[in-house]
Amino acid sequence: MPDISTEYMGLKLKSPVIMASGPLTSSLDSLKKGEDAGAGAVVLKSIFEEQIEKDAGRDTQSSGDYLQSSDHMEYFEAMAKDYYVDRYMSLLEKAKESLDIPVIASINCKSISTWLDYADRFRSCKADAIELNYFPIASNAEISGDKVDKALFDFVKSARSRIGGRLSIKIGSFYSSLSNVIRRIDEAGLEGIVLFNRPFRPDIDLERLEIKSSSPLSSPNEYGMSLRWTALMSGEIKADIAANTGIHDKNALIKMLLAGAKAVEICSAIMEKGYGVITEMNSGLSSFMEEKGYGRLKDFIGLLAEENYERGDAWERVQFLRTIGPVTE
């Protein structure tokens, strides 16, 4: 039987399918179900600094009548923040005690100092790795792209110098030179890069005339960007790539591996189809390997990456006329 185990960031995974950070990785019961279904690792639901501040602020406001001085208010708000962080750390500790697969902590913060403080605390709970969730919205027209990129590089360097152990970063695709961004992250010495973050997508409610969220779940046709950049960069960097977004079935999983990903992170597929989709993807991968004569993932990971494929320049193609054929009168 083919061996579908892989190595990602130095972690040995029994399967390349990782449960991505999301609603289903916020409880121990869900994490256990993912492990039982065959997940190779789990990424805990991201701890969001903005959400913690909002919740702590709400708690502080509700106790305002009892807190007469600003010093008391600040102290109570700090304690409220610690409560939410401690609750996350409790989940991390329980997951480490209960699961036999790697547990990765995920952090999404506004400020570098808070980010690094959280990371230190999670490392003390023996997280197998830490995934930094980084997605700035460059909405200020006064800030150039160079400054946006520099902020990312400064953050990555600070994180690497401060945080020991395995470290990855999940980034978005909205950069003018993705190849340069990915290479600079790799040069900073991170063990993993997750391509790509799927941000909140706003929409408009025409009845209420207000902003609402579009579907939070990815669709099966959204994996193209991750596939392209995995294939373009997997052969150029030392860091392991985990592909993310739009991976809903065995075919998308196999394609990402062929492009050079060491693992994939899935969330929407599990939310739509249940934990059994992990089992189906593992089974489909095993069948593919048996059919093609591959005994291990190492036999074909990156086979179609740009550096390994004779027509690797096809990954750089952005026009589509050849794809749809010649135009006829």
Phi, psi and omega in degrees: 000135181300148179265112183262012178289156181216172175236122181231121183058029181084359178268136177271119182248135179287345179210150178280000181269117180250136172287116182285161176302130181175186183305328184280354178248026181255001178222150182296323180300315180294321179297319179295320179297321178295317178297315180298329180281347177115012179297142180278335179195169177228144173249117181298152178306134184302141171270119185259120179301318182298320180292320178298316180297320180295313181294318180294321178296321178296317179296319180295317181297320182292340180255014186302326182295335183266350184247100188276330184251157179296328179297317179295320179299313181296320180295316181295319180295321178296319178295322179296319178297316180299326180300313183290324177293317180297324178296321177294317180296327177296318177298317179300315180296317180294321179296319179296324180287327190262334186258151177260358180254159181301142178243122183250127176277150181231133185234131176229103185232160178276323186247145182298318183298316180294317179307311184289326177296315177300315183301318178300318181292321180291325179297326179292338177270008175066039170300140181291335177196166177235130177252120178269128183259107189237118180207083178283145173258109184278071185271348179274111184294346179280345182262123183283163177299326178300320180290323177298315179295318182298321179299320178296312183296320178297319180296314181299316179296318179296317180297317182293322181286334184267325188257120174274169179085186184286133185220131176231167177223134175259121184241166173269177183258006186269064175233149183290330178226084183299321181299319178293318179299313181296319180295319180295322176297317180297319181295336179286347174096017175288148182277337183215152175227129180257123182243113001225167173291140175250105188280170170303134182242108183287154176217181180235131174273110185288337178284312183271349183054055178214164180283139176223175178268138171283182183304127179284350183265144177283164176247160183297345181264014183261005186276353187302317181295315179296320180297313181302309187283336172295315180293324182288327190248343186299329180273356184253347185236160178276329182295146176281142178258133169248124181275145184213151176091119174080009181268102188243350183207180183299324183296315179295321177301310182297320179298318180296321178294317177298328179282346176121002178290142175274340181199170174231152175247129181233144178223300184302321181299320180290320181294327181275322189249348182093173185295338180300339180296331177295314178299317180297319180293319177297318180295318179295322177296316180298318180294319178300314181295319179295319180295321183271353179083024178266127180271331182223159177298328180301338182291339183220356176300127179081008182303325182251018174295158186307317184288339186255352186251133185297335176249042184299336180295347178296334179292340181269354184291133180241347177268163187233004186299319180295329182294320184268357176090171183292147178278131180244152179290000000 
